[in-house]
């Protein structure tokens, strides 16, 4: 779970974006009108984002001196089916109307990430391969989406440029060689950071192994090429690296990759190729 201060800031910015100088439509409702509302999920999904949803109404409560009570019937990470009531809200009608869109925007996006992740993870059942996310996240929502990935059963890759070394094609070109890039990383980084190198050919794999890379990112390789990479890594008695596969990762291909002998599969699809989950807030008559 991201720090509360992160959730607080994200919600504050989202509310300011939506409300601006004030909700001019909500003023049509009597100021003291009290209602009960039910949040309904319209499709199969994995729930995620309840803390953001709660924070929307926590901030609106503080601003309007009202009290919105929220009773959740499910927790983050739990599966939902169509027409299930996810939570019940009770309180001031104006406040609920003002906050519903912002609250559901967070919920529909984070649930989408968790749901897509869970679908991908299911294809890897029966293997020890871990599904990883990437840095291809919605700007400003990285910690939130990475939390959603965990709710869906996936794992987090590095959170940013600060907590992991990933040497890619342009780094290698600038450094002059894979060996130079790895040596420079060893000399200039804390020993606790793993050094990962993106490779596209078996020759590059052998160079990275010889230079002592901790993780090899096998990028856009065919399944046959990946099998050869696994064999080369296993034969290297001096040093074996962890193997991560990325590029052209479709859910249809996941079951094929699950038993090749790799350790990780990373994909940006679980954070960027997502479709918002359909939630609806229904007021009781």
N, C-alpha and C positions, 0 to 999 in steps of 0.2 A: 504494500500500500504506500503511495506517495505521502510525504509529510503533509500534515493538515494545512500548513501554511501554503503549500502548493495548491491544494484543492481550493482553499479560501481565495487565493489570488485569481485562479482560473474562473471561478464562479463570479467573483466581483467584476471581472472584466466582461464576462458574458452578459451579466445583468445590465451593466452600464451600456453595452452595445445595444441591447434590446429595449430598455426602458427609456434611456435618454433623460429628457426633462420630465417624464411622467407618462403613465399608462392612461391615455385619454379615453380609451374604450371602457376600461374597468370602472370608470366613474359613473357609468350608466347604471351600475348595480348599487342597490342600497348599501350604505357604508357598513352597517352592522349585520348584514345578511350572513347567516351561517349555513354551510352546506356539507354534505358528504360526497366524496368523489372516489371512483374506483379506477385504478390504472390497469388496463387490459392489454395483454400481449396478443397480437393477432397471428403469430406464426411460431414455428419451432425456433427456439433460440437458447442461448446461454446468457443468463442475466449478469450484467456488470454495470457499475456506475452508481450504486445506491448512495454512496457517501457524497457524491456530487449532487445528486437529486436532493438529498437531505440538506446539504449546505445552501442550496438555492433558497429554500424556505426558512432556514435558520437566519440568513441575512435579511430576507424580506420581513420576517417576524421582528427583527431588531429595528428595522427602519420604520415599520408601521405600528409597532406596539401591539401586534396581534399574535395569536397562537395557532399554529397549524400542527396538528398531530398526525404523524405518519406511522402506520402499522404495516410493516413488511411481512409478506407471507412466504417469501423466498429470500435466500441469501445470494450474494455474488458467487458465480461459479456453478450455480444450480441450473439444471435444464428447465425450460418452459415449453409448454405446448399451447396451441391456438386456443384463444378465448379464456385463458386462465387469468384470474385477478392477481396481479403482482403485488399491489399494495393498496391500502385504503387511506384517504386523507380526510380529515375533519377540521373545519375551522372557517375563517373569514373568506367569503366568496371572492371578494376583490383580490385578496392576496393570492389565492390559489390560481385565479385567472391570470394574474400578472406573471406568476412564476412558471406556469405549466409548460410553455414552449421551451424556455431555457433549460428547465429540469429534464424534459424529454429529449432535448438535443444531446445532452451529455449521455443519457441512458441509451438512446438509440445508436449512437456512435460507438460507445465502449462495448455495448452488447454485441454489436456487429463484429468488432475485432475479436471478442471472446468466442463468438459463434463460429466465425471463419476458422479461427485457430483450432477449435475443438473438432471441426470437420476434417482438417488436415491431419491432426493428431490421430484420429480414428483410423486413417489409412496406414498408420505405422504400427498398429496393434500387433503384438507378438514379437516385436523387435526391441532392441535397446537403443535405437537411434533417437536422438533428441531433436525436436523441432525448435529452431531458433528464430527470433525476429531480427530485424535490421534497423538501421537509422532512417529508413524510409517511412517516417511518421508524419502526422499532421503537425505543422509548426505550432509550438506552444502546448501540445498535448502528448509529448513523448513519454513522460512518466506515467500518464494516465493510460496510454495505449499499451505500454509495456506491462503495466499491472493487468490490463485486460487480457493480454497474451497469457499471463500466468493463470488467470481465471479459466482460460480455455484449455489449460493443460500443456501449454508450450513453455519455453524457457527464453530468458533474455540473453542476447548477445551483448556487446558493450553498450553502455548507455550513451556514450558520446565519444568525442575525440580524446578525452582526458583519462579514460580508464581501460584502454586496451590499444595495443599496437597492431594495426592491420596495414601491411605494406602492399600497395596495389601497383598496377602497371605504371602509372605516372611517377610514383615514388621510385620504382626500380629504374626507370629511364633517367630520372634526375640524378640518382645515386651512381649510376653507371653499371650496376650489376646487382643480382640478388644477393651475392656474397657481401658486397659493399653496404647494401641497405640493411642487412641483418646485423653486420658488425657495428654499423653506426647506431642502430637501435640498442644493441647491447651496451655500447659505451655511454649512451646518453639518457638511458631510462632506468628507473628503479628495477632491481632484480626480480621484484614480485610480479611485474607485468609480463604476461605471455606475449610472445612474438608470433604473429600470424602473417603468412605470406600468401597472396593470391597468385595462383599459377594456372596456365592454360595449356601447357604441354608436358609430356613426360620428362623431357630434358630439363625443363624448369623445376619439375618435382625433384629430380636427382640433385640439382644445384641447391635447392632449398634444404633438402635433407642433409647434404654435406655441410652446409653452413649452420646447421643446428636449429632450424625453425621449430617452434613448439607445435604450431598448428598449420596445416596446409589447407587453403581454401581452393578447392578444385572447381574452377569456374567454367560453366558451359561445356562440360565434357559429356560425351556419349556414354552410355552404360558400359560398352565394351572397354572404352578408354578408362573408365573409373575402375573396372575390375583389374586392369593392368596396374593402375596407380596403387591399388590396395596391395597387390602382390609385391610391387617394388618396395613399398613401405615395410611390409612384413619381412622382406629379405634383408633389410638394412639392420644388421645386428648391432652396429655402433650406436645408431639413434633412430628411433621410430617416433613419428609425429602423430598427433590426432588429426583425423581427416574430416573436413567439412565440405559439403557439396552445396553449390549455389548456382543460380542461373537456369532459366527454363524449367522451374519447378512447378509443375501442375499437379493437381490432386490425383490425376490419373496415373502419373509417373511415380508417386510416392511409394506405392506398394512394391514397385519394382526395385526402388532404391533401398528399401528397408533391410534387405538381406544380402547386400553386396559386401558389407564389411566396413562401412564408414561409421563415424561416430555422431556426426551432426548433419542436419539439413537446415540451411537458412534461406528465408524467403521474405521479400518485401510485400508479398501479396496479402499476408494476414493483417497488415496494417494499412495498406493503400488500396487493394482491390476488394473493398468491402461495400456491402449494401446495408443501409440503415435498417435496423429492426423496426417493425411496425408496431408502435404502441399507441394506445388511445386512452384519453382521460374522459370518463363518463360520469356526469353528475347525476345523483339521485333526484327523482322528481320530488 
